[in-house]
Amino acid sequence: MTTAIGTPAVGALAGVRVLDLTINVLGPLATQTLGDMGADVIKIEPPQGDPMRDTGPARHAQMSVFYLNMNRNKKSVVLDLKSPAALEALLRLVGDADVLVHSMRTRAAERLGLSYAALAERNPRLVYASAPGYSPDGPYRDRPAYDDVIQGESGLADMVHLATGVPGYLPTVVADKLCGVFLASAIGMALFSRERTGRGQQVQIPMLETMLSFNLVEHLWAGAFGDEGRLGYGRALSPQRKPYATKDGFICLLANSDEQWKRLLATLDRPELAADPRFATMEGRTENIDALYSIVADQIGLRTTGEWRARLDAADIPNGPMNRLQDLLADPYFRETNFFERYEHPSEGPLITTAIPQRFSQTAGSIRLPPPRLGEHTREVLQAAGYDDAGIARIAQGAPARQAAGTG
């Protein structure tokens, strides 16, 4: 499907202005979500740009795929916040903003005069959001944190150890991406609250605590009753929990209830196991999950993926093939649902992006703006804020704030 760039914002957040002072993955993913939903997102970048601009394949400098995948529906403004003139320009933009999102450490924001308390004085309606590595109330409040560190500290790397015998990280930046989703969600909730109260607020999504709450939904296990030595959901940690090898590939499937397991075992030509005390109940299956999954694996290996999909579909058992990464773009299902959208970037040429997954019956999101070139919208945004050409030039040169007032 070819996407038409330049359509007006009509999503649920149309009319909301977001100042995006984030870099890397977590923050840009959150603000792209807001932009997809119609928000006017202004990406404030340092002169060197977001580091993700230089990560991954690229046709031109500072326009890598990593950056392209997280920065559509945004405008780029370059402001060197070490310059008083640029800092004053940002503060002027804050006056008309609905949301400010940053990825600075708390002390760094405070040193720049960009704390929540300071900005709330200028704009009481401002939703001020960040995702620090750790709780702002704890001793780690100013420690740096990246995805690998949080995967380790939240127990995720140990879950991989328990399941495979070797400590490891998930092969995706899951902490950054998940916390980005939580951050975007929390900002939406704060905006809803503001509609009722008229006041903004500070929103913080500490990465470690967020990942802990996510990981422990099932893995708190007996720890919920105070048994500190019995954390971990056995089924999820079983080394046998993996795609099953068929005669010609791999298939993924899952039965949950007693009834589903009866149908699955019958489909696997092992109906007698439904009465086996080890597998007849949820408790029994959990305690004997390795043995059960081994039996399933043995049976699955007797037929092709296509044969199993037909049999499992007939039994109404959730299943699907194990898709390879290199096959996804050509997958018939994703073509039918138009998940991969094609568009023409003004400088980067033809590109492919993923569709917006959220569906709204009345306020659907849209892809309106391609990922911007570094500083592409600096003049446009500053002019709208009241700066004349001379004022914009002084900001770019790092002039003192009192000289950069322009015509505003």
C-alpha positions as CSV (number, residue, x, y, z in Angstrom):
1,M,0.0,0.0,0.0
2,T,1.3,3.5,-0.9
3,T,0.9,6.1,1.8
4,A,0.0,9.7,0.9
5,I,2.3,12.0,2.9
6,G,1.0,15.4,3.9
7,T,-2.6,14.7,4.9
8,P,-4.1,16.8,7.8
9,A,-4.0,15.5,11.3
10,V,-7.3,13.9,12.2
11,G,-6.4,11.4,15.0
12,A,-7.4,11.3,18.6
13,L,-4.6,13.8,19.6
14,A,-5.1,16.3,16.7
15,G,-4.3,19.8,18.0
16,V,-2.0,18.6,20.8
17,R,1.5,20.0,20.6
18,V,4.4,17.9,21.9
19,L,7.9,19.1,22.5
20,D,10.1,16.0,22.1
21,L,13.5,16.3,23.8
22,T,14.3,12.6,23.6
23,I,16.9,10.5,21.8
24,N,17.7,6.9,21.2
25,V,14.7,4.5,21.3
26,L,12.4,4.8,24.3
27,G,11.4,8.5,24.0
28,P,11.3,8.7,20.2
29,L,9.1,5.6,20.0
30,A,6.7,7.2,22.6
31,T,6.5,10.5,20.8
32,Q,6.1,8.8,17.4
33,T,3.0,7.1,18.9
34,L,1.6,10.5,19.8
35,G,2.4,11.8,16.4
36,D,0.7,8.8,14.7
37,M,-2.4,9.7,16.7
38,G,-2.4,13.3,15.3
39,A,-0.2,15.2,17.7
40,D,2.0,18.0,16.4
41,V,5.4,16.7,17.5
42,I,8.4,19.0,17.5
43,K,11.6,17.1,17.8
44,I,14.2,19.3,19.5
45,E,17.7,18.0,18.6
46,P,21.2,19.1,19.5
47,P,23.4,20.2,16.6
48,Q,24.8,16.7,16.1
49,G,21.3,15.2,16.1
50,D,19.8,12.2,17.7
51,P,22.4,9.4,17.9
52,M,20.0,7.0,16.2
53,R,20.4,9.0,13.0
54,D,23.7,7.2,12.4
55,T,22.7,3.7,13.5
56,G,22.0,1.2,10.7
57,P,21.9,1.2,6.9
58,A,21.3,4.7,5.3
59,R,21.2,6.3,1.9
60,H,22.3,9.6,3.3
61,A,24.1,10.7,6.4
62,Q,22.0,11.1,9.5
63,M,19.0,9.3,8.0
64,S,19.6,5.7,9.1
65,V,16.8,3.1,9.2
66,F,16.9,3.0,13.0
67,Y,16.1,6.7,13.1
68,L,13.5,6.4,10.2
69,N,11.6,3.7,12.1
70,M,10.9,5.9,15.2
71,N,10.6,9.5,14.0
72,R,7.8,9.8,11.4
73,N,5.1,12.4,12.1
74,K,7.6,14.8,13.6
75,K,9.3,18.1,12.8
76,S,13.0,18.6,13.6
77,V,14.3,21.7,15.2
78,V,17.9,22.2,16.1
79,L,18.5,24.0,19.4
80,D,21.8,23.8,21.3
81,L,20.4,24.1,24.8
82,K,23.9,25.0,26.1
83,S,23.3,28.3,24.5
84,P,21.2,30.8,26.5
85,A,19.5,32.0,23.3
86,A,18.5,28.5,22.2
87,L,17.3,27.7,25.8
88,E,15.2,30.8,25.8
89,A,13.7,29.8,22.5
90,L,12.7,26.4,24.0
91,L,11.1,28.1,27.0
92,R,9.1,30.3,24.6
93,L,7.9,27.1,22.8
94,V,6.9,25.6,26.2
95,G,4.4,28.4,26.7
96,D,2.2,27.0,23.9
97,A,3.0,23.3,24.4
98,D,0.6,20.7,25.7
99,V,3.3,18.0,26.4
100,L,7.1,18.1,26.9
101,V,8.9,14.7,26.9
102,H,12.6,14.5,27.7
103,S,15.2,11.7,28.2
104,M,17.6,13.7,30.3
105,R,18.7,12.6,33.8
106,T,16.9,14.5,36.5
107,R,19.9,16.6,37.6
108,A,20.7,17.6,34.0
109,A,17.2,18.9,33.4
110,E,17.4,20.8,36.6
111,R,20.7,22.4,35.7
112,L,19.2,23.7,32.5
113,G,16.2,25.1,34.3
114,L,13.9,22.5,32.7
115,S,12.6,20.9,35.8
116,Y,8.8,20.3,36.1
117,A,8.5,22.9,38.8
118,A,10.1,25.5,36.6
119,L,8.2,24.8,33.5
120,A,4.8,24.4,35.3
121,E,5.2,28.0,36.4
122,R,5.4,29.1,32.8
123,N,2.6,26.7,31.7
124,P,0.4,25.1,34.4
125,R,-1.4,23.0,31.7
126,L,1.8,21.3,30.6
127,V,2.1,17.5,30.8
128,Y,5.8,16.9,31.6
129,A,6.9,13.4,30.9
130,S,10.1,11.3,31.2
131,A,11.2,7.7,31.6
132,P,14.2,7.7,34.0
133,G,16.1,4.4,34.6
134,Y,15.0,4.2,38.2
135,S,12.5,5.5,40.7
136,P,12.8,9.2,41.3
137,D,12.3,8.5,45.0
138,G,15.2,6.0,45.3
139,P,19.0,6.2,45.6
140,Y,19.5,5.4,41.9
141,R,17.5,8.4,40.6
142,D,20.5,9.8,38.7
143,R,22.1,6.6,37.5
144,P,22.3,6.1,33.7
145,A,20.3,3.1,32.3
146,Y,20.1,1.4,29.0
147,D,18.1,-1.6,27.8
148,D,20.6,-4.3,28.5
149,V,21.2,-3.1,32.1
150,I,17.4,-3.0,32.8
151,Q,16.9,-6.5,31.2
152,G,19.5,-7.7,33.7
153,E,18.3,-5.8,36.8
154,S,14.7,-6.7,36.2
155,G,15.3,-10.4,36.2
156,L,14.7,-10.9,32.4
157,A,18.3,-12.1,31.7
158,D,17.9,-14.6,34.5
159,M,14.6,-15.9,33.0
160,V,16.6,-16.6,29.8
161,H,19.2,-18.4,32.0
162,L,16.5,-20.5,33.7
163,A,14.9,-21.4,30.4
164,T,18.1,-22.1,28.4
165,G,20.9,-22.6,30.9
166,V,22.8,-19.5,29.7
167,P,22.1,-15.9,30.9
168,G,21.1,-13.7,28.0
169,Y,19.1,-10.8,26.8
170,L,16.1,-11.0,24.5
171,P,17.2,-10.2,21.0
172,T,15.3,-7.0,20.9
173,V,15.4,-3.8,23.0
174,V,12.3,-4.8,24.9
175,A,12.8,-2.6,27.9
176,D,13.2,0.5,25.8
177,K,10.3,-0.3,23.5
178,L,7.9,-1.5,26.2
179,C,8.6,1.5,28.5
180,G,8.1,3.8,25.4
181,V,4.6,2.3,25.0
182,F,3.9,2.8,28.7
183,L,5.1,6.4,28.5
184,A,2.9,7.2,25.5
185,S,-0.1,5.6,27.3
186,A,0.6,7.6,30.5
187,I,0.8,10.9,28.6
188,G,-2.6,10.2,27.0
189,M,-4.0,9.5,30.5
190,A,-2.5,12.8,31.8
191,L,-4.0,14.7,28.9
192,F,-7.4,13.2,29.7
193,S,-7.1,14.2,33.3
194,R,-6.2,17.7,32.2
195,E,-9.4,17.9,30.2
196,R,-11.3,17.4,33.5
197,T,-9.1,19.5,35.8
198,G,-7.5,22.1,33.6
199,R,-4.1,21.3,35.0
200,G,-1.1,19.4,33.7
201,Q,1.1,17.2,35.8
202,Q,4.4,15.4,35.8
203,V,4.5,11.8,34.4
204,Q,7.4,9.5,35.1
205,I,7.9,5.9,33.9
206,P,10.9,4.5,35.7
207,M,12.3,1.7,33.5
208,L,13.4,-0.8,36.2
209,E,10.1,-0.6,38.1
210,T,8.1,-0.7,34.9
211,M,9.9,-3.8,33.7
212,L,9.6,-5.5,37.1
213,S,5.8,-5.0,37.1
214,F,5.7,-6.4,33.5
215,N,7.9,-9.4,34.2
216,L,6.3,-10.4,37.5
217,V,2.7,-10.6,36.2
218,E,3.3,-14.4,35.9
219,H,6.7,-14.8,37.5
220,L,5.9,-13.4,41.0
221,W,4.2,-16.8,41.4
222,A,4.3,-18.1,45.0
223,G,6.2,-14.9,45.9
224,A,2.7,-13.3,46.0
225,F,2.2,-15.3,49.2
226,G,5.5,-14.3,50.7
227,D,7.4,-17.4,49.5
228,E,10.6,-15.6,48.4
229,G,12.2,-18.8,47.1
230,R,9.4,-19.7,44.6
231,L,9.3,-17.1,41.9
232,G,9.0,-18.1,38.3
233,Y,6.2,-19.6,36.2
234,G,7.3,-23.1,35.3
235,R,5.6,-23.3,31.9
236,A,7.1,-20.1,30.6
237,L,10.6,-21.1,31.8
238,S,10.5,-24.6,30.4
239,P,13.4,-25.2,28.0
240,Q,10.9,-27.2,25.9
241,R,8.7,-24.1,25.4
242,K,9.8,-23.3,21.8
243,P,8.6,-23.6,18.3
244,Y,8.0,-27.3,17.4
245,A,10.0,-28.8,14.5
246,T,7.8,-30.3,11.8
247,K,8.9,-32.3,8.8
248,D,9.6,-29.1,6.8
249,G,9.8,-26.2,9.2
250,F,8.5,-25.1,12.6
251,I,5.1,-24.4,14.0
252,C,4.0,-22.5,17.1
253,L,0.9,-23.5,19.1
254,L,-0.6,-23.3,22.6
255,A,-3.4,-25.0,24.4
256,N,-4.5,-23.6,27.8
257,S,-7.7,-25.0,29.2
258,D,-8.5,-28.6,30.0
259,E,-10.8,-28.7,27.0
260,Q,-8.2,-27.3,24.7
261,W,-5.6,-29.9,25.8
262,K,-8.1,-32.7,25.3
263,R,-8.6,-31.5,21.7
264,L,-4.9,-31.0,21.1
265,L,-4.0,-34.5,22.4
266,A,-6.6,-36.0,20.2
267,T,-5.3,-34.1,17.2
268,L,-1.8,-35.4,18.1
269,D,-3.2,-38.9,18.0
270,R,-2.5,-39.3,21.7
271,P,-6.0,-39.0,23.2
272,E,-5.3,-41.3,26.1
273,L,-2.9,-38.7,27.6
274,A,-5.9,-36.5,28.5
275,A,-6.7,-39.0,31.3
276,D,-3.1,-39.2,32.5
277,P,-2.9,-37.7,36.0
278,R,0.2,-35.8,35.0
279,F,-1.7,-33.9,32.3
280,A,-5.4,-34.0,33.2
281,T,-5.4,-30.7,35.1
282,M,-3.8,-27.3,34.9
283,E,-1.8,-28.1,38.1
284,G,-0.6,-31.4,36.8
285,R,0.4,-29.9,33.5
286,T,2.3,-27.1,35.1
287,E,4.3,-29.5,37.3
288,N,5.0,-31.9,34.4
289,I,5.4,-29.3,31.6
290,D,8.7,-30.5,30.3
291,A,7.4,-34.0,29.8
292,L,4.2,-32.8,28.2
293,Y,6.0,-30.5,25.8
294,S,8.4,-33.3,24.8
295,I,5.5,-35.5,23.9
296,V,4.0,-32.7,21.8
297,A,7.3,-32.1,20.1
298,D,7.7,-35.8,19.2
299,Q,4.3,-35.9,17.6
300,I,4.6,-32.7,15.7
301,G,7.8,-34.0,14.1
302,L,5.7,-36.6,12.2
303,R,4.0,-34.3,9.8
304,T,4.6,-31.1,7.7
305,T,3.7,-27.7,8.9
306,G,0.8,-27.5,6.4
307,E,-0.6,-30.7,7.6
308,W,-0.5,-29.7,11.2
309,R,-2.0,-26.3,10.5
310,A,-5.0,-27.9,8.8
311,R,-5.5,-30.4,11.7
312,L,-5.0,-27.8,14.4
313,D,-7.4,-25.3,12.7
314,A,-10.0,-28.0,12.5
315,A,-9.6,-28.6,16.3
316,D,-9.7,-24.8,16.9
317,I,-6.3,-24.8,18.5
318,P,-4.3,-21.5,18.2
319,N,-1.4,-22.1,15.9
320,G,0.8,-20.4,13.4
321,P,4.0,-21.0,11.5
322,M,7.4,-19.7,12.7
323,N,8.0,-16.8,10.3
324,R,11.6,-16.0,9.5
325,L,12.5,-12.3,9.6
326,Q,13.6,-12.3,6.0
327,D,10.1,-13.6,4.9
328,L,8.0,-11.0,6.7
329,L,7.9,-8.3,4.0
330,A,6.6,-10.8,1.5
331,D,4.2,-12.6,3.8
332,P,0.7,-12.8,2.1
333,Y,-1.1,-12.0,5.3
334,F,0.7,-8.7,5.8
335,R,0.2,-7.8,2.2
336,E,-3.5,-8.5,2.4
337,T,-3.8,-6.3,5.6
338,N,-1.5,-3.6,4.1
339,F,0.7,-3.7,7.2
340,F,3.9,-2.6,5.3
341,E,3.2,0.8,3.9
342,R,5.3,2.4,1.1
343,Y,5.9,6.1,0.7
344,E,8.2,8.5,-1.0
345,H,10.5,10.4,1.2
346,P,11.6,13.8,-0.2
347,S,15.3,13.1,0.3
348,E,15.5,9.3,1.0
349,G,13.4,8.1,-1.9
350,P,11.1,5.1,-1.7
351,L,10.8,3.7,1.8
352,I,8.8,1.1,3.6
353,T,7.3,1.6,7.1
354,T,5.0,-0.4,9.4
355,A,1.4,0.6,9.5
356,I,-0.1,2.1,12.7
357,P,-1.4,-0.9,14.6
358,Q,-3.9,0.9,16.8
359,R,-7.4,1.0,15.3
360,F,-10.0,3.7,16.1
361,S,-13.4,3.8,14.5
362,Q,-13.7,7.6,14.7
363,T,-10.3,9.1,15.3
364,A,-7.9,6.9,13.3
365,G,-4.2,7.8,13.3
366,S,-2.3,8.6,10.0
367,I,1.2,8.9,8.6
368,R,1.3,12.5,7.6
369,L,5.0,13.5,7.8
370,P,8.1,11.6,6.8
371,P,11.0,11.4,9.3
372,P,12.5,14.8,9.1
373,R,16.0,15.8,8.2
374,L,18.1,17.3,11.0
375,G,16.9,20.8,11.6
376,E,14.5,20.7,8.7
377,H,11.8,22.7,10.5
378,T,13.9,25.0,12.7
379,R,13.0,28.2,10.8
380,E,9.3,27.3,10.4
381,V,8.8,26.5,14.1
382,L,10.8,29.5,15.4
383,Q,9.0,31.9,13.0
384,A,5.7,30.7,14.3
385,A,7.0,31.4,17.8
386,G,7.6,35.0,16.8
387,Y,11.3,35.1,15.9
388,D,12.4,37.1,12.8
389,D,15.3,36.1,10.6
390,A,17.8,37.9,12.6
391,G,16.6,36.3,15.9
392,I,16.7,32.8,14.3
393,A,20.3,33.5,13.1
394,R,21.4,34.6,16.6
395,I,19.9,31.4,18.1
396,A,21.8,29.3,15.6
397,Q,25.0,31.2,16.4
398,G,24.6,30.7,20.2
399,A,24.0,34.4,21.0
400,P,22.9,35.5,24.5
401,A,19.2,35.2,25.2
402,R,18.6,38.9,25.5
403,Q,19.7,39.4,21.8
404,A,17.5,36.6,20.4
405,A,14.0,38.0,21.2
406,G,13.2,38.7,17.6
407,T,9.9,40.3,17.0
408,G,8.0,38.4,19.7
